[in-house]
Amino acid sequence: MSRKEAISTHCKNPSDSQEEQLHFHINRLADRGFPCTPQILHNVVIEILKSPVGVNWVPRFCQRHKDVIKSLYFRNVDQEPLHLLSACRNWLRKSSNGSVEFQALNEERRRRKRGRAMGLLDPSNPSTAQFFSPAKVQSIREQMTAAGAAKKDEQAQKEDAKLQRTILKEQKKVDIIKQRAERDATRQAVKKQREIDKTTRAAQQQVAKELRDARKTQEQKEKEERAALRLQSWLEKTKVEESKNQSVK
């Protein structure tokens, strides 16, 4: 047996009732604003079945329920592997003359023939002839039918609750990943803004420094000009006084 065949023997697909429950919960999550993705659906089915699911089960499920599924993530699922798989299965079914179907049908017939004990016989007198009225038999049958229906309802409720927990668990994982990505994006944005603010402050400080240096240079230049004017005025005044003194002599 090849490795691919060995793996396929361990694959298991959900029943029709489980698929209906999946369909119901997928649409309910979509109505709540949490559209299901093919990966989430694949993980949920594996969690329910406790075994790997067929590789093409998700495309087949999307194809069967494409008109009623509300999640947009399922509309672009590639259906080509599904067509190839269906053709191969049809060929194998015809070549095997339906032996698998006949075997399953015979098993179901044998199971139905066995039936279930109604509990009418008295175990203390097994050899004594015992008679039961049709009304009593009918009453027992109705009780058994009601008990079987109640058991099926209980099992369906358990499966439904399990499915809800699994879907919520997967959705929680998605929410955690989304929140983590949002936090990372926020940190990156804050870091980038800090770098921008730092660069802006450095540029502003450089401009302020250049303005201060230019103002100091201008003040020093004006100071030197005033000193030169005072010196020139003093020299001219001294020259005038010397001229007056010479003229007096």
ABEGO torsion letter per residue (X at the ends): XBAAAAAAAABBBBBAAAAAAAAAAAAAAAAAGBBBBAAAAAAAAAAAAGBBBBAAAAAAAAAAAAAABABAAAAABBAAAAAAAAAAAAAAAAAAGGAAAAAAAAAAAAAAAAEBBAGABBAABAABBBBBBAAAAAAAAAAAAAAAAAAAAAAAAAAAAAAAAAAAAAAAAAAAAAAAAAAAAAAAAAAAAAAAAAAAAAAAAAAAAAAAAAAAAAAAAAAAAAAAAAAAAAAAAAAAAAAAAAAAX
